[in-house]
Amino acid sequence: MKDKEIEKKINEVLDKIRPYLENDGGSVKFNRFENGVVYVTLVGACSNCPMASSTLEDGIETALINEIPEVIKVVNED
């Protein structure tokens, strides 16, 4: 897949996850995709939540890696 196609797919996966984050007062913003790494920013309640790293790794990263083979890691940018 080309990067633009991957970015479109990333946004589609994040759109599926976002309602769960919004239920807790937070959300996730896609920043960019480079060399297999997805850069996002956790916003709202997610930005300072003690469970943010778990949300990022167990939720967001797992979903993206499972759905998009080109994704190898997800990084939160503050």
N, C-alpha and C positions, 0 to 999 in steps of 0.2 A: 504494500500500500504506500502511496505517496503521503508526505507529511500533512498536506491539507486534508486528505481523506482520514488520516489518523486523528487529526485534531477534531474533525467533525464527529467521529466515533467517540472520542473522549468526552466531548460535550454531551452526546446522547447518553452515555453511561452516567455522567455527573447529573444530568437532568433526572435520571431515575433515583439517584441517591438523595438529591437535594431536599425532597419533601420530608424525609426522615430527620435531616439536620434542622430543617425549619421548624419541625415540631418541638424541638428543644431550644429554639430561639437563635439558631446559627445557620450557616450556609458555607458553601465552598465556591471559590472563584478560580476558574482556569486562567493561568497566566501564559504558559507556553509549553511546547514539547521539543526537547533537544536530546539527541543521541539515546533514545529509549527512556528518558526521564521526563515525567510529567511534573511541572511546577505549578502548584496551586497556592491559594491563600485561604486559610480558614477565617471566616468572618463572623461577626456577631458573638453570640454566646460561645461558639466553638473556638474563638480566637484565644480565650484565656481559660478554657475548661481544663481541669486536671486530667480528663480522659481524652484530650485532643490527640495525643500520640497513638492511642489505641484506635480512635476513630479513623485516623489517617491510615494506619497500617492494616488493621483488621477489617475495616470497611471500605474505604476509598481505594487503597492500593490493591487489595484483594480483588475487588470488583473490576478494576481496570486491567489488571494482569490476566484475569480469567477471560475477559471479553476481547482483549486486544493483545495479540502475541508480541507485538513490537514494544509494548510497555514493559520495562524491567524494574522501575522504581518510581515512587511518588515522593516529592519533597514539598514541605510546607515553607513558603516564604512569608516571613512576618512583614 
